Amino acid sequence: MDEATTPGLLSFTDETALNKLLWLGVLLGLTSLALSLSATARREDSLYLGAGLICGGLALVVAHYFAGMGALVLGSVVLLAIRLKQG
């Protein structure tokens, strides 16, 4: 008979791998959103700013659909407000 043991610190199952990848995607998505908005505030002129915002929001959609869509809408509004303020 197999003895049931609790998973150890280095135990790596499919469920823990997917969970860690999900949170890594969320972390990278939030980082992408933050860097995109900070680069816009510093008046960096690049096509990658909008792409960073979009990719960050879409990475959050994987974790929670409405959180990702909310981040896209809120990020777009903040991006437009910064651009209008800059003139």
N, C-alpha and C positions, 0 to 999 in steps of 0.2 A: 504494500500500500504506500502511495506517495504521501509524503508529509507536507502539509500546507505551511508555507513560510511567508512572512511579510516581505515585500520587495525592499531590497537594500538601496543604498544611495546610488550605486552605479547600475542599478537595474534599468534596462532600456527596452521598453515594450513598444508595440505599434501605437498604443494609446498615448503614452508619454511622448513619443516622437512627434506625433501629430499635434499634441497640445503645445509642445515647445516651439514647433515651427509656426503655429498659429500666433503665439505671443511674440515671436520674433518678427513676423510679418506686421503685426500691430505696432510694435516698437519702431520698425523701419518706416512704416507709413506715417506715424506721428512725427518722426524725425524729418521726413521728407516735407511734410506740411510746414513744420516750423522753419526749416531752412529756406523754403520757398518764400514764406512771408517775411522773414528777416532780410533776405536778399532784395526783396521788393522795397522794403523800408529803407535800405541802404542805397537805393536807386541804381542797382546793378542792371544793366541792360542786356538781357539774354532771353532767348526763346525757351530756355530750360526752366524758367520760373513757373510758367503755366503747366508745363509737363510734370514738374515736381509736385505741384498741387494736385493735379489729376491722378497721378500714380499713387500718391499718398492716400488720397481719398478712396481710391479703388482697393488699395491694400486693406483699408479698414472695413470695406464692404464684406470681405471674407469673414471677419469676426462677427460683425453685426450689421445687417443691411442698413437699418435706419441711422445708425451712428456714422457709417461711411457716407451716406447721402447727405446727412446733416453737416458733416465735415466739409464736403464738397461745396454745399451751398454757403455755409458760413465762411469758409476760406475764400470763396469767390467774392462775397460781399466785402470782406476785409481787404482783399486784393484791389477791388475797384475803389474802395474808399481811400486807400493809400495812394493809388494812381491819381484820383481826382484831387486829393490834397496837395500832391506834388505839382499839379498843374500841368 
